[in-house]
Amino acid sequence: MNKIEVGLISLAVVSIGFHLLYGAYPDPSLDALEIIVYLTPPTAAVISCGHLVKTFRKSTTEPLFLWLFMGLFLWLTAEITWEIYRCFLAIEIPYPSVADIIWIIGYIPLGYVMINLYNKSKIALKTRMKVVSFAFASLMALTVAFVLLEPVLIYLSEDLATTFFDLAYPLFDVFLAFFSISIMFALLMAKQALGWLPVPLFCVINVVADLLFSYLTSQEMYYNGHPVDTLWMLAYWVIAYGCYKPGAFSFLTKLQPPKIEGSQEDYPRSH
C-alpha cells in the first residue's frame, strides 16, 4: 500500500468521522469547513478516475473509463451547485434545482458504464449462474422500486418539475441497482470481484443512501448534515480508492473475447 492509498483511506476516515461528530454544523462560521468536508470525497473520486483514464490510455477499455470520469465529474458539479444554493443563496434544501438536473444527467454516463461492465461480467458465468444472477438482481431492483416509488406515487407533487425529479431519481436508482447487483454477483461467483468491485459497490452504496434518504424525508426526519450523508461520502471514497489502486482494472482484459495470440492491444502501456 503506497502513500497515496494510505492518504485516501486516512482522508475517508477523517472526513466521515468529522461529519458524524459535527454533521449538523449549527454555527454558520463552519460553512466553509462543511463545504470542504462535503466536496473532498467527490473531488478525490474525479481526480482518481482521471488517473485511471491516464493509466489505460491507448487501451480499448479507455472509453469506458472516460464515461466513468464524465459521470463522476457531473456529480461533483452537482455537489458544488448544491453547496452554492445552500451556502451562498441561503436555500437550505434546494430541491428541485439546477443541481438535480446535473445529477440526473450524470446518471447517463454512469449507466453506460454499468451496462458495459454487466456485459463483460457475464462472460465469466455459465448459463445457470446467469439466470440466477438475473433473478436475484431483478428481485432486489423490484424491492428498491417499491421502497422508492411508493411514497412518491402516494404523495405526488402538483409541481411538474418536482414530480419529474421525484420519479427520475428512483427510476435511475432501480436501473443502477439491477446492473450493480448483477455485476457484484457475477464477480463474486467468478472470484474476480476485487478487481473492479468498487464501481458496482459505489452504485449500491448510493442506492442504499437514496433509500434511507427517501424514508427519512417521508418521515420529515432528514436535515442537512444528517448521518445518512456519510453513505454518499463513503461511496465516493470507495470509487476514489478503487480507481487509484494500481492494476485494479487490468484484469478487464481477461474477460474480453479471445484475441490473436501475441496481441497486446488491450493492455495499458504501464503494464
HELIX and SHEET records of a PDB file:
HELIX    1   1 LYS A    3  TYR A   22  1                                  20    
HELIX    2   2 PRO A   28  LEU A   30  5                                   3    
HELIX    3   3 ASP A   31  THR A   55  1                                  25    
HELIX    4   4 GLU A   62  GLU A   83  1                                  22    
HELIX    5   5 ILE A   84  PHE A   88  3                                   5    
HELIX    6   6 VAL A   98  SER A  121  1                                  24    
HELIX    7   7 LYS A  122  ALA A  124  5                                   3    
HELIX    8   8 THR A  127  ILE A  154  1                                  28    
HELIX    9   9 LEU A  160  ALA A  190  1                                  31    
HELIX   10  10 ALA A  193  TRP A  196  1                                   4    
HELIX   11  11 PRO A  198  SER A  218  1                                  21    
HELIX   12  12 ASP A  229  TYR A  244  1                                  16    
HELIX   13  13 SER A  250  LEU A  255  5                                   6    
END                                                                             
